[in-house]
Amino acid sequence: MSCDGPDCEKALENLYVFLDHEIDSASCDEIQSHLDDCSECLNEYHLEQIVKSLVGRSCSEVAPPPLRDKVLFRIRSVQIEIRSES
């Protein structure tokens, strides 16, 4: 990701939860406003949107709930590790 600056960093950090509509409305509005003004972040958003769509169409099987929970837990753990390193 090639954007710089605190607004870009925040938008890109929250891009996945924004795409999945798993973010509060105030943060959603903030990210949407940033995407409206920043073409580089908007390009990242479109790329992730395309990847998500392709994966969604390619995956017809549903993961068992314990596996899904384990994967989501690990993703959140990595996000916390990344934030604490910054």
C-alpha positions in Angstrom: 0.0 0.0 0.0 1.6 3.2 -1.1 -0.4 5.9 0.6 1.2 8.0 3.3 -0.2 10.1 6.1 -2.3 9.4 9.2 -5.6 9.6 7.3 -4.5 7.1 4.7 -3.0 4.9 7.3 -6.3 4.8 9.3 -8.4 4.3 6.2 -6.2 1.4 4.9 -6.0 -0.2 8.4 -9.8 -0.3 8.6 -10.4 -1.2 4.9 -11.4 -4.8 5.5 -13.9 -4.0 8.3 -15.2 -1.2 6.1 -15.7 -3.5 3.2 -17.5 -6.0 5.4 -19.7 -3.4 7.0 -18.3 -4.3 10.4 -17.5 -0.8 11.5 -19.4 1.9 13.4 -21.2 4.5 11.3 -19.0 7.4 12.5 -15.8 5.6 11.4 -17.5 4.4 8.2 -18.4 8.0 7.3 -14.8 9.1 8.0 -13.3 6.4 5.8 -15.9 7.0 3.1 -15.0 10.7 3.2 -11.3 9.9 2.9 -11.9 7.5 0.0 -13.9 10.3 -1.8 -10.8 12.6 -1.5 -7.9 10.2 -1.9 -7.5 8.4 -5.3 -4.7 6.1 -4.0 -6.8 4.8 -1.1 -9.8 4.5 -3.4 -7.8 2.4 -5.8 -6.8 0.1 -2.9 -10.5 -0.1 -1.9 -11.5 -1.1 -5.4 -8.7 -3.7 -5.6 -9.8 -5.3 -2.3 -13.4 -5.1 -3.4 -12.6 -7.1 -6.5 -10.5 -9.7 -4.6 -13.3 -10.1 -2.1 -15.8 -10.6 -4.9 -13.7 -13.2 -6.7 -13.0 -15.1 -3.5 -16.8 -15.0 -2.7 -17.7 -16.4 -6.1 -15.0 -19.1 -5.9 -15.7 -20.3 -2.4 -19.0 -22.2 -2.2 -18.2 -24.2 0.9 -18.8 -22.8 4.3 -16.2 -23.1 7.0 -17.2 -24.9 10.2 -17.9 -22.4 13.0 -14.9 -23.4 15.1 -12.5 -22.9 12.2 -14.1 -19.6 11.3 -13.8 -18.4 15.0 -10.2 -19.5 15.1 -9.3 -17.7 11.8 -11.1 -14.5 12.9 -9.3 -14.6 16.3 -5.9 -15.0 14.6 -6.7 -12.1 12.2 -7.6 -9.8 15.1 -4.5 -10.9 17.0 -2.3 -10.0 14.1 -4.0 -6.6 13.8 -3.3 -5.9 17.4 0.3 -6.9 17.0 0.7 -4.6 14.0 -0.9 -1.7 15.8 1.4 -2.2 18.9 4.5 -2.2 16.7 3.6 1.2 15.1 
